Amino acid sequence: MKQRLVVLATAVLTAALSLPVVAAEEVNLYSARKENLIKPMLDRFTAETGITVNLVTGKADALLKRLQIEGRNSPADLFITVDAGRLHRAREAGVMQPVHSEALTAAIPENLRDPEGYWFGLSQRARPVFYARDRVKPEELSTYEALAGPQWKGRICVRSSDNIYNQSLVASMVANIGEQETEQWASGLVANLARPPKGGDRDQLKAAAAGQCDIAIANTYYAGMMVKGKDKAQRAAIAKLAIYWPNQDGRGAHVNVSGIGMTAAARNKDNALKLMEFLVSPDAQKWYAEINHEYPVRPGVEWGEILKSWGEFKADTLNLAKLGELNATAVRLMDRAGWK
């Protein structure tokens, strides 16, 4: 009896070992977007595909550093971060690989993705001028360049030069009007600041509402979060401001992106590509526009109500890869201009 049991156990074990191993359907994502700004769409992706998304969130620079330290041993298949300047840094750091997808190139305009497929925009954020309704007339405004004029002396709020959003704005100006003219502009802008740069975009908007300055430069989605947020003071502050879209008779207002790329270490490439393509699908893009108050990268997707209320505008069509390529130039000239 004992011998028969040993034989039977051996047969069962052998059969089990000969069965094919079924790997779990998953994809690993490092995201610099806060969990509440991305998790609902990831859950929907899982429900539709059966692919589990293992999400790690963190600060943009810290996640990039982590990818660099982990190298080829990184578990991450995808990296989401904000600003084309940071996406370029990830490419330059060697932690990304090019992706070739007809679905992605068809959905995303050429200027909102890396020319060689290292990253793709997921949502757009504009960086226009916000002005105090009771102290500024919209006809007084025109272009970013005009903000260096003497009429704005002591009237402007903007965050510091170490902020990537400002660096990318300056890089876009270098690409459009040249380094020398941009440096002259930056010097004029610094001379017109109402206070030394401090705080984030929402702090600039609150300062303008409180009368510390008359205009502020900020990303639109921060204004959207203030409009829809639970903080009554922030809602009251943003109600005192209006948006002005600069350079509408020329290149258009500066825009940037949050974006995604496949890591160089990716092991779940097929699932990673499926998630990338899902995030630029019409439904996902509409969700971004309605919930995150960001503009879709996919043309033809309906904007959310807040975005609609700000009106349509002409956007600069500069390829955003230039923002990363010209980042070092922008930082140097901002330093020379005294932009703290």
C-alpha positions as CSV (number, residue, x, y, z in Angstrom):
1,M,0.0,0.0,0.0
2,K,2.8,2.4,1.0
3,Q,4.6,1.7,-2.3
4,R,1.5,2.4,-4.3
5,L,1.0,5.7,-2.5
6,V,4.5,6.7,-3.3
7,V,4.1,5.9,-6.9
8,L,0.8,7.7,-7.1
9,A,2.2,10.8,-5.4
10,T,5.2,10.8,-7.8
11,A,2.8,10.6,-10.8
12,V,0.7,13.5,-9.5
13,L,3.9,15.6,-8.9
14,T,5.2,14.8,-12.3
15,A,2.0,15.8,-13.9
16,A,1.8,19.1,-12.0
17,L,5.4,19.9,-13.0
18,S,4.6,19.3,-16.6
19,L,1.6,21.8,-16.7
20,P,2.4,25.1,-18.4
21,V,2.9,28.0,-16.0
22,V,0.3,30.7,-16.5
23,A,1.8,34.1,-15.7
24,A,-0.4,36.7,-14.1
25,E,-1.7,39.4,-16.5
26,E,-0.3,42.5,-15.1
27,V,1.6,45.8,-15.8
28,N,3.7,47.8,-13.4
29,L,3.3,51.6,-13.5
30,Y,5.4,54.3,-11.8
31,S,3.3,57.5,-11.7
32,A,4.1,61.1,-10.7
33,R,0.4,61.8,-10.9
34,K,-1.4,61.5,-7.6
35,E,-3.3,58.3,-7.2
36,N,-6.8,60.0,-7.3
37,L,-5.9,61.5,-10.6
38,I,-5.1,58.2,-12.3
39,K,-6.5,55.3,-10.3
40,P,-10.1,55.4,-11.6
41,M,-8.9,55.0,-15.2
42,L,-6.6,52.2,-14.2
43,D,-9.4,50.4,-12.5
44,R,-11.5,50.7,-15.6
45,F,-8.7,49.3,-17.7
46,T,-8.4,46.3,-15.4
47,A,-12.2,45.7,-15.6
48,E,-12.1,45.8,-19.4
49,T,-9.0,43.8,-20.0
50,G,-8.4,41.7,-16.9
51,I,-4.9,43.1,-16.7
52,T,-3.9,44.1,-13.1
53,V,-2.1,47.5,-12.8
54,N,0.4,47.6,-10.0
55,L,0.6,51.3,-9.2
56,V,3.5,53.1,-7.5
57,T,3.1,56.9,-7.0
58,G,5.6,59.4,-5.9
59,K,7.3,62.7,-6.7
60,A,8.4,63.1,-10.3
61,D,12.1,63.6,-9.7
62,A,12.3,60.8,-7.0
63,L,10.6,58.3,-9.3
64,L,13.1,59.1,-12.1
65,K,16.0,58.7,-9.7
66,R,14.5,55.4,-8.6
67,L,14.3,54.2,-12.2
68,Q,17.9,55.2,-12.7
69,I,19.1,53.3,-9.6
70,E,17.1,50.2,-10.4
71,G,18.3,50.2,-14.0
72,R,17.6,47.0,-15.9
73,N,16.3,45.4,-12.7
74,S,13.4,47.9,-12.4
75,P,10.0,46.2,-12.1
76,A,8.4,49.3,-13.8
77,D,7.0,48.8,-17.3
78,L,5.6,52.3,-17.6
79,F,6.5,55.8,-16.3
80,I,4.0,58.7,-16.1
81,T,5.3,62.1,-15.3
82,V,4.3,65.8,-15.8
83,D,5.9,68.3,-18.2
84,A,7.7,67.6,-21.4
85,G,10.9,68.8,-19.8
86,R,10.8,65.9,-17.3
87,L,9.9,63.4,-20.0
88,H,12.9,64.5,-21.9
89,R,15.1,64.0,-18.8
90,A,13.8,60.5,-18.5
91,R,14.7,59.8,-22.1
92,E,18.2,61.3,-21.7
93,A,18.7,59.3,-18.5
94,G,18.3,56.1,-20.6
95,V,15.4,54.7,-18.6
96,M,12.9,54.8,-21.6
97,Q,12.6,52.9,-24.8
98,P,10.9,53.9,-28.1
99,V,7.4,52.6,-28.8
100,H,5.9,52.2,-32.3
101,S,2.1,52.2,-32.2
102,E,-0.2,53.2,-35.0
103,A,-3.0,53.8,-32.4
104,L,-0.8,56.2,-30.5
105,T,0.5,58.2,-33.4
106,A,-3.0,58.4,-34.9
107,A,-4.5,59.6,-31.7
108,I,-1.9,62.1,-30.5
109,P,-0.8,65.1,-32.6
110,E,2.9,65.1,-33.6
111,N,3.8,68.1,-31.5
112,L,2.5,66.4,-28.3
113,R,4.8,63.3,-28.5
114,D,8.5,62.5,-28.8
115,P,9.5,62.4,-32.5
116,E,11.1,59.0,-31.9
117,G,8.4,57.5,-29.7
118,Y,10.1,57.7,-26.3
119,W,7.1,59.4,-24.7
120,F,3.5,60.3,-25.6
121,G,1.3,63.1,-24.2
122,L,-1.7,62.0,-22.2
123,S,-3.2,65.4,-21.3
124,Q,-2.5,69.0,-22.0
125,R,-2.2,71.9,-19.5
126,A,-2.1,75.5,-20.7
127,R,-0.1,78.2,-18.9
128,P,-1.9,81.5,-19.6
129,V,-2.3,84.7,-17.7
130,F,-4.8,85.2,-14.9
131,Y,-5.8,88.7,-14.1
132,A,-7.8,90.5,-11.4
133,R,-11.2,91.4,-12.8
134,D,-11.5,94.6,-10.8
135,R,-8.0,95.9,-11.6
136,V,-7.1,94.8,-15.1
137,K,-8.9,95.2,-18.3
138,P,-8.4,92.4,-20.8
139,E,-7.5,94.9,-23.6
140,E,-4.4,95.8,-21.5
141,L,-3.0,92.3,-22.2
142,S,-1.6,90.9,-25.3
143,T,1.4,88.6,-25.2
144,Y,3.9,86.9,-22.8
145,E,6.5,89.3,-24.2
146,A,4.4,92.3,-23.2
147,L,4.6,91.3,-19.6
148,A,8.1,92.8,-19.5
149,G,6.6,96.3,-20.3
150,P,6.8,99.2,-17.7
151,Q,3.0,99.2,-17.2
152,W,3.3,96.0,-15.2
153,K,5.9,97.2,-12.8
154,G,5.2,95.6,-9.4
155,R,2.1,93.9,-10.6
156,I,3.1,90.3,-11.5
157,C,3.2,87.1,-9.5
158,V,4.9,83.9,-10.7
159,R,6.6,81.0,-9.0
160,S,10.4,80.4,-8.9
161,S,12.8,79.6,-11.7
162,D,13.5,76.2,-10.3
163,N,10.0,75.2,-11.3
164,I,9.9,73.0,-14.4
165,Y,6.7,74.7,-15.6
166,N,8.4,78.0,-15.8
167,Q,11.5,76.5,-17.3
168,S,9.4,75.0,-20.1
169,L,7.6,78.3,-20.7
170,V,11.0,80.0,-21.1
171,A,12.3,77.2,-23.3
172,S,9.3,77.6,-25.6
173,M,10.1,81.3,-25.9
174,V,13.7,80.5,-26.7
175,A,12.5,78.2,-29.5
176,N,10.1,80.9,-30.8
177,I,12.0,84.2,-30.4
178,G,15.6,83.3,-29.7
179,E,17.8,83.2,-26.6
180,Q,18.8,86.9,-26.5
181,E,15.3,88.3,-26.8
182,T,14.1,85.8,-24.2
183,E,16.7,86.8,-21.7
184,Q,15.8,90.5,-22.2
185,W,12.2,89.5,-21.6
186,A,13.0,87.5,-18.5
187,S,15.0,90.5,-17.1
188,G,12.0,92.7,-17.7
189,L,9.6,90.2,-16.1
190,V,11.7,90.0,-13.0
191,A,11.8,93.7,-12.7
192,N,8.0,93.7,-12.8
193,L,7.4,91.2,-10.0
194,A,5.3,92.3,-7.1
195,R,7.2,90.0,-4.7
196,P,10.0,87.5,-4.7
197,P,8.8,84.2,-6.2
198,K,7.4,81.8,-3.6
199,G,4.9,79.0,-3.5
200,G,3.1,77.0,-6.2
201,D,0.7,78.0,-8.9
202,R,-2.3,78.2,-6.6
203,D,-0.3,80.6,-4.3
204,Q,0.2,82.9,-7.3
205,L,-3.5,82.9,-8.0
206,K,-4.5,83.5,-4.4
207,A,-2.0,86.4,-4.2
208,A,-3.6,88.0,-7.3
209,A,-7.0,87.6,-5.8
210,A,-5.8,89.2,-2.5
211,G,-4.4,92.2,-4.3
212,Q,-0.7,91.4,-3.8
213,C,-0.4,91.5,-7.5
214,D,-2.7,92.1,-10.5
215,I,-1.8,89.2,-12.8
216,A,-0.4,85.7,-12.3
217,I,1.0,83.1,-14.6
218,A,-0.3,79.6,-13.7
219,N,-1.4,76.3,-15.2
220,T,-5.1,76.1,-15.9
221,Y,-5.7,72.8,-14.1
222,Y,-4.8,74.4,-10.8
223,A,-7.5,77.0,-11.4
224,G,-9.9,74.1,-12.2
225,M,-9.1,72.4,-8.9
226,M,-9.7,75.7,-7.1
227,V,-13.1,76.1,-8.8
228,K,-14.2,72.6,-8.0
229,G,-12.4,72.1,-4.7
230,K,-13.9,72.0,-1.2
231,D,-11.9,75.0,0.1
232,K,-14.3,78.0,0.2
233,A,-11.4,80.5,0.4
234,Q,-9.9,79.1,-2.8
235,R,-13.2,79.1,-4.6
236,A,-13.7,82.7,-3.6
237,A,-10.2,83.6,-4.7
238,I,-10.5,82.1,-8.2
239,A,-13.8,83.8,-8.7
240,K,-12.0,87.2,-8.6
241,L,-9.8,86.2,-11.5
242,A,-10.3,85.8,-15.2
243,I,-8.1,84.0,-17.9
244,Y,-6.4,85.8,-20.7
245,W,-4.9,83.7,-23.5
246,P,-1.7,85.4,-24.7
247,N,-0.2,85.5,-28.2
248,Q,-3.5,84.7,-30.0
249,D,-2.4,86.8,-33.0
250,G,0.8,84.9,-33.2
251,R,2.1,81.5,-32.1
252,G,-0.6,80.9,-29.5
253,A,-0.6,80.2,-25.7
254,H,2.0,78.0,-24.2
255,V,0.8,74.4,-23.5
256,N,2.6,71.4,-22.0
257,V,1.6,67.8,-21.2
258,S,1.5,65.0,-18.7
259,G,2.9,62.0,-20.6
260,I,3.8,58.4,-20.5
261,G,6.7,56.2,-21.8
262,M,7.7,52.5,-21.7
263,T,10.7,51.9,-19.5
264,A,13.9,50.4,-20.8
265,A,13.4,47.6,-18.3
266,A,9.8,46.7,-19.2
267,R,9.0,43.0,-19.1
268,N,5.3,43.2,-19.7
269,K,5.6,45.1,-23.0
270,D,2.3,43.9,-24.6
271,N,0.3,44.8,-21.5
272,A,2.1,48.1,-21.2
273,L,1.3,49.0,-24.8
274,K,-2.4,48.1,-24.2
275,L,-2.5,50.5,-21.2
276,M,-0.8,53.3,-23.2
277,E,-3.3,53.0,-26.0
278,F,-6.2,52.8,-23.5
279,L,-5.2,56.1,-21.9
280,V,-5.6,57.9,-25.2
281,S,-8.9,56.3,-26.0
282,P,-11.8,58.7,-26.4
283,D,-13.4,57.7,-23.1
284,A,-10.2,58.0,-21.1
285,Q,-9.5,61.4,-22.7
286,K,-12.9,62.6,-21.8
287,W,-12.5,61.6,-18.2
288,Y,-9.3,63.6,-18.0
289,A,-11.0,66.6,-19.4
290,E,-14.0,66.4,-17.0
291,I,-12.3,65.3,-13.7
292,N,-8.7,66.6,-14.0
293,H,-9.6,69.8,-15.8
294,E,-6.9,69.1,-18.4
295,Y,-7.2,69.4,-22.1
296,P,-7.3,66.1,-24.1
297,V,-4.4,65.4,-26.4
298,R,-6.8,63.5,-28.7
299,P,-8.5,65.9,-31.1
300,G,-12.3,65.9,-31.1
301,V,-12.8,64.8,-27.5
302,E,-15.4,67.0,-25.7
303,W,-14.0,69.3,-23.0
304,G,-15.4,69.4,-19.5
305,E,-17.6,72.2,-18.4
306,I,-14.9,74.2,-16.7
307,L,-12.7,74.1,-19.7
308,K,-15.5,75.2,-21.9
309,S,-16.2,78.1,-19.6
310,W,-12.7,79.4,-20.3
311,G,-13.3,79.5,-24.0
312,E,-11.4,78.2,-27.0
313,F,-7.9,79.4,-27.7
314,K,-5.0,79.1,-30.1
315,A,-2.3,76.9,-28.7
316,D,1.4,77.0,-29.6
317,T,2.1,74.0,-31.9
318,L,5.8,73.8,-31.1
319,N,7.0,70.2,-30.7
320,L,7.2,69.8,-27.0
321,A,10.4,67.8,-27.3
322,K,12.1,71.2,-27.7
323,L,11.2,72.1,-24.2
324,G,13.5,69.4,-22.9
325,E,16.2,70.1,-25.4
326,L,16.3,73.8,-24.5
327,N,15.9,73.3,-20.7
328,A,19.5,74.0,-19.8
329,T,19.5,77.1,-22.0
330,A,16.4,78.3,-20.3
331,V,17.7,77.7,-16.8
332,R,21.0,79.6,-17.5
333,L,19.3,82.6,-18.9
334,M,16.7,82.7,-16.1
335,D,19.7,82.7,-13.7
336,R,21.4,85.6,-15.6
337,A,18.1,87.5,-15.5
338,G,18.0,87.3,-11.7
339,W,14.9,85.1,-11.7
340,K,15.1,83.5,-8.2
